Amino acid sequence: MITGIVNAYLEATIRVCISGPGGQHPDLEAVVDTGFTGSLTLPPTLIAGLGLAWRSRGSAILGNGNVDYFDIHTATLTWDGATRNILVEAADTDPLVGMGLLAGHDLRIQAVVGGKVTIEALP
């Protein structure tokens, strides 16, 4: 089970441990974003610091209708006690956890400041 908290902006947040050839970031706070279909976004500076390998370029249509282009990298993530190889999208924003990681899990959010965020694997 993965747990987190709802922050002062009413964002559901969790802590994740991500690593690459350049090191590990064991306590990274990420916002849960159910509108994001990928696995994880990270700022380019953090991607560079972790030495994540470049994989390809991608594009997405943003909520405002604009098309955004970004680099995609590979990383290792500890998720619910298991190590997973994932794709990470570079984005100049707070780290986001998307539906690619939440697939096969039950997400519960107490939508109040300080509320609990719980992510459990489905049977």
Secondary structure, DSSP 8 states (H G I E B T S, - for coil): -EEEEE-TTS-EEEEEEEEETTEEEEEEEEEE-TT--SSEEE-HHHHHHHT-EEEEEEEEE-TTS-EEEEEEEEEEEEETTEEEEEEEEE-SSS-EE-HHHHTTEEEEE--STT-EEEEEE--
